[in-house]
Amino acid sequence: MPKDPDYAKAGARWTDDEDMALMKKAFDGMKLSDIASMHKRTERGVKLRIMTNALKNMQENGKSLDETAKLVHISVDELKEYWQKQKQDEIDRQPWTNTMDDNLLNDVKNGESIFDIACKLQRSENSVKVRVLHHALEMMCKRNLTAEQVSVRLGVSVHDIEQYKKKVIKSLPKNDDKYMEILTEIRDLIKLLVVRT
């Protein structure tokens, strides 16, 4: 299906020249819809690029969030929320340490909510939940526990554990030895579960 000519450059990499032209239009207060039309991109894509460039400019030039928001005609709240999301994504990409894992599992065992744990560890709720599910799957494989047993221990639903297990299986390269090892362990667990029920 051919691309809509109004959005011919949607998703394409921004060139330095385009960035400069974009920011000039943003500084001049031009409407997002007009900028998007001129650049053949979506309004959302234009707004995200303006915010990315504005935050970079803010850091490089020592401007405040208020000054930056006024400069690009985007609300302080929107710019702040976008900045926090970018920072959170950076943090969530950092590897988990053994200490963090220990704290996570202790907090889960003590009945703390995923939200409270996320705040403590300065991670997103999703990052914490995925890590708990990782440990759930690991417990099922290494300790020969059922999803129900792990669910009780970690306070995560059986449904979430099963969904995560399916995702993990799908994401592993099919020719990988680790894949075969994990797949065999999961198949063995499924056989045990069928025998137990």
HELIX and SHEET records of a PDB file:
HELIX    1   1 PRO A    5  TYR A    7  5                                   3    
HELIX    2   2 ASP A   16  PHE A   27  1                                  12    
HELIX    3   3 LEU A   32  HIS A   39  1                                   8    
HELIX    4   4 GLU A   43  ASN A   61  1                                  19    
HELIX    5   5 LEU A   65  VAL A   72  1                                   8    
HELIX    6   6 VAL A   76  ASP A   92  1                                  17    
HELIX    7   7 ASN A   98  LYS A  109  1                                  12    
HELIX    8   8 ILE A  114  LEU A  121  1                                   8    
HELIX    9   9 GLU A  125  ARG A  143  1                                  19    
HELIX   10  10 ALA A  147  LEU A  154  1                                   8    
HELIX   11  11 VAL A  158  SER A  171  1                                  14    
HELIX   12  12 ASP A  177  ARG A  196  1                                  20    
END                                                                             
